[in-house]
Amino acid sequence: MANEKNVARVTHIIAESPTSFEDAVRTGFERANKTLRGITGLRITEQRVSVKNGKIDAFRVKMEVIFILED
């Protein structure tokens, strides 16, 4: 078995959904997955809600996207 040594990088993104926090996470992941290769995980660091006219307007998440650097 080979002794692999990986180095990871973390990038921060913010995503939004009018539906839910879960949908905001999914939206952010799907967008990140279009440009970043080797994603190994996400860490949600913040959740916020935007309110307009006394109603929830949008769900926002700030997340760290963890991915392995290529050789």
C-alpha positions as CSV (number, residue, x, y, z in Angstrom):
1,M,0.0,0.0,0.0
2,A,1.4,3.4,-1.0
3,N,2.0,6.0,1.6
4,E,0.1,8.9,0.2
5,K,0.7,12.4,1.5
6,N,-2.0,14.9,0.6
7,V,-2.2,18.6,1.1
8,A,-5.6,20.2,1.3
9,R,-6.7,23.8,0.8
10,V,-9.7,25.6,2.2
11,T,-11.7,28.3,0.4
12,H,-14.6,30.3,1.7
13,I,-17.9,30.8,-0.1
14,I,-21.3,32.3,0.6
15,A,-24.4,30.8,-0.9
16,E,-28.1,31.8,-0.7
17,S,-31.4,30.2,-1.2
18,P,-35.0,31.4,-0.9
19,T,-36.0,28.0,0.3
20,S,-33.8,26.7,3.2
21,F,-30.3,26.4,4.7
22,E,-30.0,22.9,3.3
23,D,-30.8,24.2,-0.2
24,A,-28.2,27.1,0.3
25,V,-25.6,24.5,1.2
26,R,-26.5,22.4,-1.9
27,T,-26.4,25.5,-4.1
28,G,-23.0,26.5,-2.8
29,F,-21.6,22.9,-3.2
30,E,-22.9,22.5,-6.7
31,R,-21.4,25.8,-7.8
32,A,-18.0,25.1,-6.1
33,N,-18.0,21.6,-7.7
34,K,-18.0,23.2,-11.2
35,T,-14.6,24.8,-10.7
36,L,-12.8,23.0,-7.8
37,R,-11.6,19.4,-8.2
38,G,-11.0,17.0,-5.3
39,I,-13.5,18.4,-2.8
40,T,-13.4,16.2,0.3
41,G,-15.7,18.1,2.6
42,L,-17.6,21.2,3.6
43,R,-17.8,23.0,6.9
44,I,-20.7,25.4,7.6
45,T,-19.3,28.3,9.6
46,E,-22.3,30.6,9.6
47,Q,-26.0,30.7,8.9
48,R,-28.0,33.9,8.4
49,V,-31.4,34.9,7.3
50,S,-32.3,37.9,5.3
51,V,-35.7,39.5,6.2
52,K,-37.8,41.8,4.1
53,N,-41.2,43.3,5.0
54,G,-41.4,41.1,8.1
55,K,-40.8,37.8,6.3
56,I,-37.8,35.6,5.6
57,D,-36.5,36.5,2.2
58,A,-33.4,34.3,1.9
59,F,-31.3,31.7,3.8
60,R,-27.5,32.3,3.6
61,V,-24.7,30.1,4.6
62,K,-21.0,30.8,4.8
63,M,-18.9,27.7,4.3
64,E,-15.4,26.4,4.0
65,V,-14.9,24.1,1.0
66,I,-12.0,21.6,1.6
67,F,-10.2,20.1,-1.4
68,I,-7.0,18.2,-2.1
69,L,-4.3,20.1,-4.1
70,E,-3.2,18.3,-7.2
71,D,0.5,17.5,-8.0
